[in-house]
């Protein structure tokens, strides 16, 4: 029984030693992002996130604000980017999930002064993009998405570092 206990303890110690070594090689990478989305509803955004240990997925939280001729808004959403390779270059896919607050001017049908109204709006979208490495850990990305949101589709230019 003593031999069995000693062998079990040795196996556990070796397993813990190797598992700690593997964890140290796959430290999480922090990602920062700036986004510019030109068009009818031009927005600027920034965010922070991390890269998965297999280097094929980025999970980001993005804050954005923008304006159009008759309304403006801001919001927060989570974006997950799925890459086809570990270099995170080339084609990638995105999924967005969040909420926007749209502010607009509403006319009073009775002829009174106009009022500003605030409408919460979901931000649920899927997209596709292309990533190009521009530095040691920096990327330029262009993507387009469409879905259920205040502006049905966006063209986004981003720098990730």
C-alpha angles and dihedrals in degrees: 000000000000091000091051091050092048093048091049092050092048092050091049093049092050091047092051091048093053094042090053090050092053092049092053091055094055102052112169114259119221116221128201121195139191118194132195118187113185123193140072091334103033113198140182121202144174133193150163133224146137141257121240118246091251089055093229099102136052121196113199138179109209131192116198141175132186149158140224130185095273105020143026133198151168136209151160128238142168116236125193118195120200118201129195095220140030094248088067091225130124125025121006139170129223138204120193128195123174148092135270130200110217119199120197143160116256121196119227109239089211092063097256126130120300119258132212113240127196121211125185110219130187119243107209115152146145126209151166131228150164126242127203124186112234101169143006092290100358128104136187112214134185120191143164126208139180135191147101104332142109091277109035095218137017135195108211132195114192142176115208121192 
